[in-house]
Amino acid sequence: MTRLAIRVRDAGFQLYDGDQLVARYRAAETLPREESPKPCFHPIYDPNARLITEYRPPDHLWHTGLYYGWVHVNEANLWGGPWYVPALGKYEWVASTHGEQRHESFKSLGTEEERTWVVEEVTLRDARDNVMAREQRRMEFQKLTGCAGTLWMLSSVISPETDSVTFGASRAARYSGLELRMGPPFADAMHRTSEGVRGHENVMKSRARWCLAAGASGGAVALLDHPRNPRHPAFWFARRNLMGVSFLMQEDLTIVRGECLELRYGFLVLGGDPGDDFIEARYAEFVGHKSV
């Protein structure tokens, strides 16, 4: 089985399966500060070359494919766009609050057995560019056996540079964390979870170990929550074209200097919906993966 290949270019990298582009990682781009610039994956394609992600759609320019979006980090907005202001009962643009998740460097990249990996350093900065925290991301990719597609293993270690860092979700819809914005033909995806919950309306704010979204014309993606993540099993934020993990859905989380926040997620990119047994088997492999 051929390995996936990484080609570094354009302030990021591209992931290939042979000659087919699987995904592009946009590590650093020049975007308006109001969009809270952040590293992201776009485009992402399924094995049949169907586009999964949507990037900077007109309704939410700060949605950028697959990305970490932190709505509240101390006093900074690292998601982008307006905040929900409870005192006003509506979303408002709050001046001088938009921060940035800034790519600093790729520390290393390479291959190990059948896996391809990248290690990145990111800083979480407030509206004045002060560093609130440092993050090390490890991204691993491998081809699946028995099914067309890839398994991604995304891990992060976030360490405060200030006395404390508090992560919080939107004060209304409670979204924050790892988010996937989907576009055609995934814009009206059918969601389901490890707990048998179906439909994005029912998945919204439910808890599960994994969540899958199947495209209307084929293809599927799934996010997997590791048991060592905070507040596992995850709460899910779901709309017809969104799927996100939000361990902050019920309450904020504070880490102090000397501590760290560790996050581990799996991401499956599939040519079709292989059924729950297949997802469960891949989930077990993800949980038992040695570098996780």
LUMTIVEX-843740 format. One record per atom (N, C-alpha, C): residue number from 1; residue in one letter; atom name; x negated, y negated, z negated. Coordinates in steps of 0.1 Angstrom, whole numbers. Layout:
- num residu atome c1 c2 c3
- NUM A CA X Y Z
...
This chain:
- num residu atome c1 c2 c3
- 1 M N -9 12 0
- 1 M CA 0 0 0
- 1 M C -9 -12 0
- 2 T N -6 -21 9
- 2 T CA -14 -34 10
- 2 T C -10 -43 -1
- 3 R N -21 -50 -6
- 3 R CA -18 -60 -17
- 3 R C -12 -73 -11
- 4 L N -5 -80 -19
- 4 L CA -1 -94 -16
- 4 L C -14 -102 -15
- 5 A N -14 -113 -7
- 5 A CA -25 -121 -6
- 5 A C -22 -136 -9
- 6 I N -31 -143 -15
- 6 I CA -30 -157 -19
- 6 I C -39 -165 -10
- 7 R N -34 -176 -5
- 7 R CA -42 -185 3
- 7 R C -40 -199 -4
- 8 V N -51 -204 -9
- 8 V CA -51 -217 -15
- 8 V C -51 -228 -5
- 9 R N -41 -238 -6
- 9 R CA -40 -249 3
- 9 R C -30 -259 -2
- 10 D N -32 -271 3
- 10 D CA -22 -282 1
- 10 D C -19 -284 -14
- 11 A N -29 -285 -22
- 11 A CA -27 -287 -37
- 11 A C -18 -276 -42
- 12 G N -20 -264 -38
- 12 G CA -12 -253 -43
- 12 G C -17 -240 -37
- 13 F N -8 -231 -35
- 13 F CA -12 -218 -28
- 13 F C 1 -212 -22
- 14 Q N -2 -203 -12
- 14 Q CA 9 -196 -6
- 14 Q C 6 -181 -8
- 15 L N 18 -174 -10
- 15 L CA 17 -160 -12
- 15 L C 22 -152 0
- 16 Y N 14 -143 5
- 16 Y CA 18 -136 17
- 16 Y C 19 -121 15
- 17 D N 28 -114 22
- 17 D CA 28 -100 24
- 17 D C 25 -97 38
- 18 G N 13 -93 41
- 18 G CA 8 -92 55
- 18 G C 9 -106 61
- 19 D N 16 -107 72
- 19 D CA 17 -120 79
- 19 D C 29 -128 74
- 20 Q N 38 -122 66
- 20 Q CA 50 -129 62
- 20 Q C 48 -137 49
- 21 L N 52 -150 50
- 21 L CA 52 -158 38
- 21 L C 62 -154 28
- 22 V N 58 -152 16
- 22 V CA 67 -148 5
- 22 V C 71 -161 -2
- 23 A N 62 -170 -6
- 23 A CA 64 -182 -13
- 23 A C 53 -192 -12
- 24 R N 56 -204 -15
- 24 R CA 46 -215 -16
- 24 R C 47 -221 -30
- 25 Y N 36 -222 -37
- 25 Y CA 35 -229 -50
- 25 Y C 31 -243 -48
- 26 R N 39 -252 -51
- 26 R CA 36 -267 -50
- 26 R C 31 -271 -63
- 27 A N 18 -271 -65
- 27 A CA 12 -274 -78
- 27 A C 12 -289 -81
- 28 A N 10 -297 -71
- 28 A CA 10 -312 -73
- 28 A C 15 -319 -61
- 29 E N 25 -328 -63
- 29 E CA 31 -336 -52
- 29 E C 33 -350 -57
- 30 T N 34 -359 -47
- 30 T CA 37 -373 -51
- 30 T C 52 -375 -50
- 31 L N 59 -375 -61
- 31 L CA 73 -377 -61
- 31 L C 76 -389 -71
- 32 P N 88 -395 -69
- 32 P CA 92 -405 -78
- 32 P C 92 -401 -93
- 33 R N 88 -409 -102
- 33 R CA 87 -405 -116
- 33 R C 101 -402 -122
- 34 E N 111 -407 -116
- 34 E CA 125 -404 -121
- 34 E C 129 -390 -118
- 35 E N 121 -383 -110
- 35 E CA 123 -369 -108
- 35 E C 115 -360 -117
- 36 S N 107 -366 -126
- 36 S CA 99 -358 -135
- 36 S C 91 -348 -128
- 37 P N 81 -352 -120
- 37 P CA 73 -342 -112
- 37 P C 68 -330 -119
- 38 K N 68 -319 -113
- 38 K CA 65 -306 -119
- 38 K C 61 -296 -109
- 39 P N 51 -287 -112
- 39 P CA 48 -276 -103
- 39 P C 61 -267 -101
- 40 C N 62 -262 -89
- 40 C CA 73 -254 -85
- 40 C C 70 -244 -74
- 41 F N 79 -235 -72
- 41 F CA 79 -226 -60
- 41 F C 90 -230 -50
- 42 H N 86 -233 -38
- 42 H CA 95 -235 -27
- 42 H C 86 -237 -15
- 43 P N 90 -230 -4
- 43 P CA 101 -220 -3
- 43 P C 98 -207 -9
- 44 I N 108 -199 -12
- 44 I CA 107 -185 -15
- 44 I C 116 -178 -6
- 45 Y N 111 -167 1
- 45 Y CA 118 -159 10
- 45 Y C 120 -145 5
- 46 D N 131 -139 9
- 46 D CA 133 -125 5
- 46 D C 126 -117 16
- 47 P N 125 -103 15
- 47 P CA 117 -95 24
- 47 P C 122 -96 39
- 48 N N 135 -100 41
- 48 N CA 141 -102 54
- 48 N C 140 -116 59
- 49 A N 131 -124 53
- 49 A CA 128 -138 57
- 49 A C 140 -147 55
- 50 R N 149 -143 46
- 50 R CA 160 -153 42
- 50 R C 155 -162 31
- 51 L N 158 -175 33
- 51 L CA 154 -185 24
- 51 L C 162 -185 11
- 52 I N 156 -184 0
- 52 I CA 163 -183 -13
- 52 I C 165 -196 -20
- 53 T N 154 -204 -19
- 53 T CA 154 -217 -27
- 53 T C 159 -229 -20
- 54 E N 163 -239 -28
- 54 E CA 166 -252 -22
- 54 E C 157 -262 -30
- 55 Y N 153 -272 -22
- 55 Y CA 143 -282 -27
- 55 Y C 148 -296 -26
- 56 R N 148 -303 -37
- 56 R CA 153 -317 -37
- 56 R C 166 -319 -29
- 57 P N 176 -312 -33
- 57 P CA 189 -314 -26
- 57 P C 195 -327 -29
- 58 P N 203 -333 -20
- 58 P CA 208 -346 -22
- 58 P C 216 -349 -36
- 59 D N 222 -338 -41
- 59 D CA 230 -340 -53
- 59 D C 221 -340 -65
- 60 H N 209 -334 -65
- 60 H CA 200 -333 -76
- 60 H C 186 -333 -71
- 61 L N 180 -344 -68
- 61 L CA 167 -345 -61
- 61 L C 156 -338 -70
- 62 W N 158 -337 -83
- 62 W CA 148 -332 -92
- 62 W C 149 -317 -93
- 63 H N 158 -310 -86
- 63 H CA 158 -296 -85
- 63 H C 149 -292 -74
- 64 T N 139 -283 -78
- 64 T CA 128 -280 -68
- 64 T C 125 -266 -67
- 65 G N 135 -258 -63
- 65 G CA 132 -243 -62
- 65 G C 132 -236 -75
- 66 L N 121 -229 -78
- 66 L CA 119 -222 -90
- 66 L C 109 -230 -99
- 67 Y N 113 -234 -111
- 67 Y CA 104 -244 -118
- 67 Y C 108 -243 -133
- 68 Y N 99 -248 -141
- 68 Y CA 102 -251 -155
- 68 Y C 107 -265 -156
- 69 G N 119 -267 -161
- 69 G CA 125 -280 -163
- 69 G C 128 -282 -178
- 70 W N 121 -290 -185
- 70 W CA 124 -293 -199
- 70 W C 131 -306 -201
- 71 V N 144 -305 -205
- 71 V CA 152 -317 -205
- 71 V C 147 -327 -216
- 72 H N 144 -322 -227
- 72 H CA 139 -330 -238
- 72 H C 126 -324 -243
- 73 V N 115 -332 -243
- 73 V CA 103 -328 -250
- 73 V C 99 -340 -258
- 74 N N 101 -340 -271
- 74 N CA 100 -352 -279
- 74 N C 109 -362 -273
- 75 E N 104 -374 -270
- 75 E CA 112 -384 -264
- 75 E C 112 -385 -249
- 76 A N 106 -375 -243
- 76 A CA 104 -375 -228
- 76 A C 113 -366 -221
- 77 N N 117 -369 -209
- 77 N CA 125 -361 -200
- 77 N C 116 -355 -190
- 78 L N 114 -341 -191
- 78 L CA 105 -334 -182
- 78 L C 114 -325 -172
- 79 W N 126 -329 -171
- 79 W CA 135 -322 -161
- 79 W C 137 -331 -149
- 80 G N 140 -344 -151
- 80 G CA 143 -353 -141
- 80 G C 157 -357 -141
- 81 G N 160 -369 -135
- 81 G CA 174 -373 -134
- 81 G C 179 -380 -147
- 82 P N 192 -382 -148
- 82 P CA 198 -388 -160
- 82 P C 199 -378 -171
- 83 W N 200 -384 -183
- 83 W CA 202 -377 -195
- 83 W C 217 -378 -199
- 84 Y N 222 -367 -206
- 84 Y CA 235 -369 -212
- 84 Y C 234 -376 -225
- 85 V N 241 -387 -227
- 85 V CA 240 -396 -239
- 85 V C 253 -393 -247
- 86 P N 252 -386 -258
- 86 P CA 264 -383 -265
- 86 P C 272 -395 -270
- 87 A N 265 -406 -273
- 87 A CA 272 -417 -278
- 87 A C 281 -424 -267
- 88 L N 277 -422 -255
- 88 L CA 285 -427 -244
- 88 L C 294 -417 -237
- 89 G N 291 -404 -240
- 89 G CA 299 -393 -235
- 89 G C 297 -391 -220
- 90 K N 286 -395 -215
- 90 K CA 283 -393 -200
- 90 K C 268 -393 -198
- 91 Y N 264 -390 -185
- 91 Y CA 250 -390 -181
- 91 Y C 246 -404 -177
- 92 E N 234 -408 -182
- 92 E CA 229 -421 -180
- 92 E C 214 -420 -176
- 93 W N 210 -429 -167
- 93 W CA 196 -430 -164
- 93 W C 190 -438 -176
- 94 V N 180 -432 -183
- 94 V CA 174 -438 -194
- 94 V C 160 -443 -190
- 95 A N 158 -456 -190
- 95 A CA 145 -461 -185
- 95 A C 133 -457 -194
- 96 S N 122 -455 -187
- 96 S CA 109 -453 -194
- 96 S C 109 -440 -203
- 97 T N 116 -430 -197
- 97 T CA 116 -417 -205
- 97 T C 111 -405 -196
- 98 H N 109 -407 -183
- 98 H CA 106 -396 -175
- 98 H C 91 -393 -176
- 99 G N 88 -381 -180
- 99 G CA 74 -376 -180
- 99 G C 70 -368 -168
- 100 E N 60 -359 -170
- 100 E CA 55 -351 -159
- 100 E C 49 -339 -165
- 101 Q N 50 -328 -157
- 101 Q CA 42 -316 -159
- 101 Q C 31 -316 -149
- 102 R N 19 -320 -153
- 102 R CA 9 -323 -143
- 102 R C -1 -311 -142
- 103 H N -2 -306 -129
- 103 H CA -13 -296 -126
- 103 H C -26 -302 -128
- 104 E N -35 -295 -136
- 104 E CA -48 -299 -138
- 104 E C -58 -291 -130
- 105 S N -57 -278 -130
- 105 S CA -66 -270 -122
- 105 S C -61 -256 -121
- 106 F N -66 -249 -111
- 106 F CA -65 -234 -111
- 106 F C -78 -229 -117
- 107 K N -76 -222 -129
- 107 K CA -88 -217 -136
- 107 K C -94 -205 -129
- 108 S N -85 -197 -124
- 108 S CA -90 -185 -117
- 108 S C -79 -179 -108
- 109 L N -83 -170 -99
- 109 L CA -74 -162 -91
- 109 L C -81 -150 -86
- 110 G N -73 -140 -83
- 110 G CA -80 -128 -77
- 110 G C -70 -116 -77
- 111 T N -75 -104 -76
- 111 T CA -67 -92 -76
- 111 T C -72 -82 -86
- 112 E N -63 -75 -92
- 112 E CA -66 -64 -101
- 112 E C -57 -52 -97
- 113 E N -63 -41 -92
- 113 E CA -56 -30 -87
- 113 E C -46 -34 -77
- 114 E N -33 -33 -79
- 114 E CA -23 -37 -69
- 114 E C -17 -51 -72
- 115 R N -23 -58 -81
- 115 R CA -17 -71 -85
- 115 R C -26 -82 -80
- 116 T N -19 -93 -77
- 116 T CA -26 -105 -73
- 116 T C -22 -116 -84
- 117 W N -31 -124 -88
- 117 W CA -29 -133 -100
- 117 W C -35 -146 -98
- 118 V N -29 -156 -105
- 118 V CA -34 -170 -106
- 118 V C -33 -175 -120
- 119 V N -43 -182 -125
- 119 V CA -42 -188 -138
- 119 V C -43 -203 -136
- 120 E N -34 -211 -141
- 120 E CA -33 -225 -139
- 120 E C -32 -232 -152
- 121 E N -39 -244 -153
- 121 E CA -37 -253 -165
- 121 E C -28 -265 -161
- 122 V N -19 -268 -170
- 122 V CA -9 -278 -168
- 122 V C -9 -287 -181
- 123 T N -7 -300 -180
- 123 T CA -4 -308 -191
- 123 T C 10 -313 -191
- 124 L N 16 -314 -203
- 124 L CA 29 -320 -204
- 124 L C 28 -334 -209
- 125 R N 32 -344 -201
- 125 R CA 29 -358 -204
- 125 R C 42 -365 -206
- 126 D N 42 -375 -215
- 126 D CA 53 -384 -217
- 126 D C 54 -395 -207
- 127 A N 63 -404 -209
- 127 A CA 65 -415 -199
- 127 A C 53 -424 -198
- 128 R N 44 -424 -208
- 128 R CA 32 -433 -208
- 128 R C 20 -425 -204
- 129 D N 22 -413 -199
- 129 D CA 11 -404 -195
- 129 D C 3 -398 -207
- 130 N N 8 -400 -219
- 130 N CA 1 -394 -230
- 130 N C 3 -378 -230
- 131 V N -7 -371 -233
- 131 V CA -6 -356 -233
- 131 V C 1 -351 -245
- 132 M N 12 -345 -244
- 132 M CA 20 -340 -256
- 132 M C 16 -325 -258
- 133 A N 13 -318 -248
- 133 A CA 9 -304 -249
- 133 A C 1 -299 -237
- 134 R N -6 -289 -239
- 134 R CA -13 -282 -228
- 134 R C -8 -268 -226
- 135 E N -7 -264 -213
- 135 E CA -1 -252 -210
- 135 E C -10 -244 -201
- 136 Q N -11 -231 -204
- 136 Q CA -18 -222 -195
- 136 Q C -8 -212 -189
- 137 R N -7 -212 -176
- 137 R CA 2 -203 -169
- 137 R C -5 -192 -162
- 138 R N 0 -180 -163
- 138 R CA -6 -169 -156
- 138 R C 6 -163 -147
- 139 M N 3 -163 -134
- 139 M CA 13 -158 -124
- 139 M C 8 -146 -117
- 140 E N 15 -135 -119
- 140 E CA 10 -122 -113
- 140 E C 21 -117 -103
- 141 F N 17 -111 -92
- 141 F CA 26 -107 -81
- 141 F C 22 -93 -77
- 142 Q N 32 -85 -75
- 142 Q CA 29 -71 -69
- 142 Q C 41 -67 -61
- 143 K N 38 -59 -51
- 143 K CA 48 -53 -42
- 143 K C 55 -42 -50
- 144 L N 68 -40 -47
- 144 L CA 76 -29 -53
- 144 L C 74 -16 -45
- 145 T N 76 -5 -51
- 145 T CA 77 8 -44
- 145 T C 91 13 -45
- 146 G N 96 19 -34
- 146 G CA 109 24 -34
- 146 G C 120 14 -30
- 147 C N 115 2 -28
- 147 C CA 125 -9 -24
- 147 C C 117 -21 -19
- 148 A N 122 -27 -8
- 148 A CA 115 -39 -3
- 148 A C 116 -50 -12
- 149 G N 105 -56 -16
- 149 G CA 105 -68 -24
- 149 G C 92 -69 -33
- 150 T N 92 -79 -42
- 150 T CA 81 -81 -51
- 150 T C 86 -84 -65
- 151 L N 77 -81 -74
- 151 L CA 79 -84 -88
- 151 L C 68 -94 -92
- 152 W N 74 -105 -98
- 152 W CA 65 -116 -103
- 152 W C 65 -115 -118
- 153 M N 54 -118 -124
- 153 M CA 53 -118 -139
- 153 M C 47 -132 -142
- 154 L N 55 -140 -149
- 154 L CA 52 -154 -151
- 154 L C 51 -156 -167
- 155 S N 39 -159 -171
- 155 S CA 37 -161 -185
- 155 S C 31 -175 -188
- 156 S N 34 -181 -199
- 156 S CA 29 -194 -203
- 156 S C 26 -194 -218
- 157 V N 15 -202 -221
- 157 V CA 12 -205 -235
- 157 V C 11 -220 -236
- 158 I N 20 -226 -244
- 158 I CA 21 -240 -245
- 158 I C 16 -244 -259
- 159 S N 6 -253 -260
- 159 S CA -1 -257 -273
- 159 S C 1 -272 -275
- 160 P N 6 -276 -286
- 160 P CA 7 -291 -288
- 160 P C -6 -298 -289
- 161 E N -6 -310 -284
- 161 E CA -18 -319 -286
- 161 E C -14 -330 -296
- 162 T N -2 -331 -300
- 162 T CA 3 -340 -310
- 162 T C 6 -332 -323
- 163 D N 10 -339 -333
- 163 D CA 14 -332 -346
- 163 D C 24 -322 -344
- 164 S N 34 -325 -336
- 164 S CA 45 -315 -333
- 164 S C 51 -319 -319
- 165 V N 57 -308 -313
- 165 V CA 64 -310 -300
- 165 V C 77 -303 -302
- 166 T N 88 -310 -299
- 166 T CA 102 -304 -300
- 166 T C 107 -303 -286
- 167 F N 112 -291 -282
- 167 F CA 118 -288 -270
- 167 F C 133 -287 -272
- 168 G N 141 -294 -263
- 168 G CA 155 -294 -264
- 168 G C 162 -293 -251
- 169 A N 175 -289 -251
- 169 A CA 183 -287 -239
- 169 A C 191 -300 -237
- 170 S N 198 -300 -226
- 170 S CA 208 -311 -223
- 170 S C 218 -311 -234
- 171 R N 222 -322 -239
- 171 R CA 231 -323 -250
- 171 R C 246 -320 -246
- 172 A N 248 -317 -233
- 172 A CA 261 -314 -228
- 172 A C 261 -299 -223
- 173 A N 255 -297 -212
- 173 A CA 256 -283 -206
- 173 A C 246 -274 -212
- 174 R N 236 -279 -219
- 174 R CA 226 -270 -226
- 174 R C 216 -263 -218
- 175 Y N 213 -269 -206
- 175 Y CA 203 -263 -197
- 175 Y C 189 -268 -201
- 176 S N 179 -260 -199
- 176 S CA 165 -263 -201
- 176 S C 157 -250 -200
- 177 G N 146 -251 -194
- 177 G CA 137 -239 -193
- 177 G C 134 -235 -178
- 178 L N 133 -222 -176
- 178 L CA 130 -217 -163
- 178 L C 143 -217 -155
- 179 E N 142 -224 -143
- 179 E CA 154 -226 -135
- 179 E C 152 -222 -121
- 180 L N 162 -216 -114
- 180 L CA 162 -213 -100
- 180 L C 173 -220 -93
- 181 R N 170 -229 -84
- 181 R CA 180 -236 -75
- 181 R C 180 -228 -62
- 182 M N 192 -223 -59
- 182 M CA 193 -215 -47
- 182 M C 200 -222 -35
- 183 G N 196 -219 -23
- 183 G CA 202 -225 -12
- 183 G C 207 -214 -2
- 184 P N 213 -218 9
- 184 P CA 218 -208 19
- 184 P C 207 -198 22
- 185 P N 210 -185 23
- 185 P CA 223 -179 21
- 185 P C 226 -175 6
- 186 F N 220 -181 -3
- 186 F CA 222 -178 -17
- 186 F C 230 -189 -25
- 187 A N 235 -198 -17
- 187 A CA 242 -209 -24
- 187 A C 255 -206 -30
- 188 D N 261 -194 -27
- 188 D CA 273 -189 -34
- 188 D C 271 -175 -38
- 189 A N 260 -173 -46
- 189 A CA 256 -160 -50
- 189 A C 265 -154 -60
- 190 M N 265 -140 -61
- 190 M CA 273 -133 -70
- 190 M C 263 -129 -82
- 191 H N 266 -134 -94
- 191 H CA 258 -131 -105
- 191 H C 263 -119 -113
- 192 R N 254 -112 -119
- 192 R CA 257 -102 -130
- 192 R C 246 -100 -139
- 193 T N 248 -95 -151
- 193 T CA 238 -93 -161
- 193 T C 237 -79 -166
- 194 S N 226 -77 -174
- 194 S CA 224 -64 -180
- 194 S C 235 -59 -188
- 195 E N 244 -68 -193
- 195 E CA 255 -65 -202
- 195 E C 268 -62 -194
- 196 G N 267 -62 -181
- 196 G CA 279 -59 -173
- 196 G C 288 -71 -170
- 197 V N 283 -83 -174
- 197 V CA 291 -95 -171
- 197 V C 289 -99 -157
- 198 R N 300 -103 -150
- 198 R CA 300 -106 -136
- 198 R C 306 -120 -133
- 199 G N 300 -127 -123
- 199 G CA 305 -140 -119
- 199 G C 299 -151 -127
- 200 H N 294 -161 -120
- 200 H CA 287 -172 -127
- 200 H C 295 -179 -138
- 201 E N 308 -179 -136
- 201 E CA 316 -186 -147
- 201 E C 315 -178 -160
- 202 N N 315 -165 -159
- 202 N CA 314 -156 -171
- 202 N C 300 -155 -176
- 203 V N 290 -155 -167
- 203 V CA 276 -154 -171
- 203 V C 272 -166 -179
- 204 M N 277 -178 -175
- 204 M CA 274 -191 -182
- 204 M C 275 -189 -197
- 205 K N 263 -192 -204
- 205 K CA 262 -192 -218
- 205 K C 263 -178 -225
- 206 S N 263 -168 -217
- 206 S CA 263 -154 -222
- 206 S C 249 -150 -225
- 207 R N 246 -139 -232
- 207 R CA 233 -134 -235
- 207 R C 231 -121 -228
- 208 A N 218 -119 -223
- 208 A CA 215 -107 -216
- 208 A C 200 -106 -214
- 209 R N 195 -94 -212
- 209 R CA 181 -91 -210
- 209 R C 177 -96 -196
- 210 W N 186 -94 -186
- 210 W CA 183 -99 -172
- 210 W C 196 -104 -166
- 211 C N 193 -112 -155
- 211 C CA 204 -117 -147
- 211 C C 200 -116 -133
- 212 L N 210 -111 -124
- 212 L CA 207 -109 -110
- 212 L C 217 -118 -102
- 213 A N 212 -123 -91
- 213 A CA 221 -130 -82
- 213 A C 219 -124 -68
- 214 A N 230 -120 -62
- 214 A CA 230 -113 -49
- 214 A C 235 -123 -39
- 215 G N 228 -125 -28
- 215 G CA 231 -134 -17
- 215 G C 244 -129 -10
- 216 A N 251 -138 -4
- 216 A CA 264 -135 3
- 216 A C 261 -127 15
- 217 S N 250 -129 22
- 217 S CA 247 -121 34
- 217 S C 235 -112 32
- 218 G N 232 -108 20
- 218 G CA 221 -99 17
- 218 G C 210 -105 9
- 219 G N 201 -96 4
- 219 G CA 191 -101 -5
- 219 G C 195 -103 -19
- 220 A N 186 -103 -28
- 220 A CA 189 -105 -42
- 220 A C 177 -110 -50
- 221 V N 179 -117 -61
- 221 V CA 169 -121 -70
- 221 V C 173 -118 -84
- 222 A N 164 -115 -93
- 222 A CA 167 -113 -107
- 222 A C 157 -119 -116
- 223 L N 161 -125 -127
- 223 L CA 152 -130 -137
- 223 L C 153 -121 -149
- 224 L N 141 -118 -155
- 224 L CA 140 -108 -166
- 224 L C 134 -115 -178
- 225 D N 141 -114 -190
- 225 D CA 137 -120 -202
- 225 D C 129 -110 -211
- 226 H N 117 -113 -215
- 226 H CA 109 -104 -222
- 226 H C 113 -104 -237
- 227 P N 113 -92 -243
- 227 P CA 117 -91 -257
- 227 P C 109 -100 -267
- 228 R N 97 -104 -264
- 228 R CA 89 -112 -273
- 228 R C 92 -127 -271
- 229 N N 101 -130 -262
- 229 N CA 104 -145 -260
- 229 N C 113 -149 -272
- 230 P N 112 -162 -275
- 230 P CA 120 -168 -285
- 230 P C 135 -165 -283
- 231 R N 142 -161 -293
- 231 R CA 157 -159 -293
- 231 R C 162 -150 -282
- 232 H N 153 -139 -279
- 232 H CA 158 -128 -270
- 232 H C 169 -121 -277
- 233 P N 179 -116 -269
- 233 P CA 181 -118 -254
- 233 P C 185 -132 -250
- 234 A N 181 -135 -238
- 234 A CA 183 -149 -234
- 234 A C 197 -153 -233
- 235 F N 199 -166 -235
- 235 F CA 212 -173 -230
- 235 F C 209 -177 -215
- 236 W N 220 -176 -207
- 236 W CA 219 -178 -193
- 236 W C 227 -191 -189
- 237 F N 221 -199 -181
- 237 F CA 228 -210 -175
- 237 F C 230 -206 -160
- 238 A N 243 -206 -156
- 238 A CA 246 -201 -143
- 238 A C 257 -210 -136
- 239 R N 254 -213 -124
- 239 R CA 264 -219 -115
- 239 R C 263 -211 -102
- 240 R N 272 -214 -93
- 240 R CA 271 -206 -80
- 240 R C 258 -206 -73
- 241 N N 251 -217 -74
- 241 N CA 238 -218 -68
- 241 N C 226 -220 -78
- 242 L N 228 -217 -90
- 242 L CA 218 -218 -101
- 242 L C 217 -206 -110
- 243 M N 205 -203 -114
- 243 M CA 204 -193 -124
- 243 M C 192 -197 -133
- 244 G N 194 -198 -146
- 244 G CA 183 -202 -155
- 244 G C 184 -196 -168
- 245 V N 172 -195 -175
- 245 V CA 171 -190 -188
- 245 V C 170 -201 -198
- 246 S N 178 -201 -208
- 246 S CA 178 -212 -218
- 246 S C 178 -207 -232
- 247 F N 166 -205 -238
- 247 F CA 165 -201 -252
- 247 F C 168 -213 -261
- 248 L N 170 -225 -255
- 248 L CA 173 -237 -263
- 248 L C 188 -240 -263
- 249 M N 196 -231 -258
- 249 M CA 210 -234 -256
- 249 M C 217 -237 -269
- 250 Q N 214 -231 -280
- 250 Q CA 221 -233 -292
- 250 Q C 214 -243 -301
- 251 E N 200 -244 -300
- 251 E CA 193 -254 -309
- 251 E C 179 -257 -303
- 252 D N 174 -268 -308
- 252 D CA 160 -271 -303
- 252 D C 150 -262 -310
- 253 L N 137 -263 -305
- 253 L CA 126 -255 -310
- 253 L C 114 -265 -312
- 254 T N 109 -265 -324
- 254 T CA 97 -273 -327
- 254 T C 85 -264 -329
- 255 I N 74 -268 -323
- 255 I CA 61 -262 -326
- 255 I C 51 -273 -331
- 256 V N 42 -269 -340
- 256 V CA 33 -279 -346
- 256 V C 19 -276 -341
- 257 R N 10 -286 -343
- 257 R CA -3 -284 -339
- 257 R C -9 -272 -345
- 258 G N -16 -264 -337
- 258 G CA -22 -251 -342
- 258 G C -13 -239 -339
- 259 E N -1 -241 -336
- 259 E CA 8 -231 -331
- 259 E C 9 -231 -316
- 260 C N 16 -221 -310
- 260 C CA 18 -222 -296
- 260 C C 32 -215 -293
- 261 L N 37 -219 -282
- 261 L CA 49 -213 -276
- 261 L C 46 -204 -265
- 262 E N 49 -191 -266
- 262 E CA 46 -182 -256
- 262 E C 58 -177 -249
- 263 L N 58 -177 -236
- 263 L CA 70 -174 -228
- 263 L C 66 -164 -217
- 264 R N 74 -154 -215
- 264 R CA 71 -143 -205
- 264 R C 84 -140 -197
- 265 Y N 84 -141 -184
- 265 Y CA 95 -138 -176
- 265 Y C 91 -130 -164
- 266 G N 100 -121 -160
- 266 G CA 98 -114 -147
- 266 G C 108 -120 -137
- 267 F N 104 -119 -124
- 267 F CA 112 -124 -113
- 267 F C 111 -114 -102
- 268 L N 123 -108 -98
- 268 L CA 123 -99 -87
- 268 L C 129 -106 -75
- 269 V N 122 -104 -64
- 269 V CA 126 -109 -51
- 269 V C 129 -96 -42
- 270 L N 141 -94 -38
- 270 L CA 146 -81 -32
- 270 L C 152 -83 -19
- 271 G N 151 -73 -10
- 271 G CA 157 -73 3
- 271 G C 172 -70 2
- 272 G N 177 -65 -8
- 272 G CA 191 -61 -10
- 272 G C 193 -59 -25
- 273 D N 206 -56 -28
- 273 D CA 209 -53 -42
- 273 D C 207 -38 -45
- 274 P N 197 -34 -53
- 274 P CA 194 -20 -54
- 274 P C 202 -13 -65
- 275 G N 210 -20 -72
- 275 G CA 218 -14 -83
- 275 G C 212 -16 -96
- 276 D N 220 -14 -107
- 276 D CA 215 -16 -120
- 276 D C 204 -7 -125
- 277 D N 204 6 -121
- 277 D CA 194 15 -125
- 277 D C 180 11 -120
- 278 F N 180 6 -108
- 278 F CA 167 1 -103
- 278 F C 162 -11 -111
- 279 I N 171 -20 -114
- 279 I CA 167 -32 -121
- 279 I C 162 -28 -135
- 280 E N 169 -19 -142
- 280 E CA 165 -14 -155
- 280 E C 152 -8 -155
- 281 A N 149 0 -144
- 281 A CA 135 6 -143
- 281 A C 125 -4 -142
- 282 R N 127 -14 -134
- 282 R CA 117 -25 -132
- 282 R C 116 -33 -145
- 283 Y N 127 -35 -152
- 283 Y CA 126 -42 -165
- 283 Y C 117 -35 -174
- 284 A N 119 -21 -175
- 284 A CA 110 -13 -184
- 284 A C 96 -15 -180
- 285 E N 93 -15 -167
- 285 E CA 79 -17 -163
- 285 E C 74 -31 -167
- 286 F N 82 -41 -165
- 286 F CA 78 -54 -169
- 286 F C 75 -55 -184
- 287 V N 83 -50 -192
- 287 V CA 81 -50 -206
- 287 V C 68 -43 -210
- 288 G N 65 -32 -203
- 288 G CA 53 -24 -207
- 288 G C 41 -29 -200
- 289 H N 42 -39 -192
- 289 H CA 30 -44 -184
- 289 H C 19 -49 -193
- 290 K N 7 -44 -191
- 290 K CA -4 -46 -201
- 290 K C -8 -60 -203
- 291 S N -8 -69 -192
- 291 S CA -13 -82 -194
- 291 S C -2 -91 -199
- 292 V N 11 -86 -199
- 292 V CA 22 -93 -206
- 292 V C 21 -91 -221
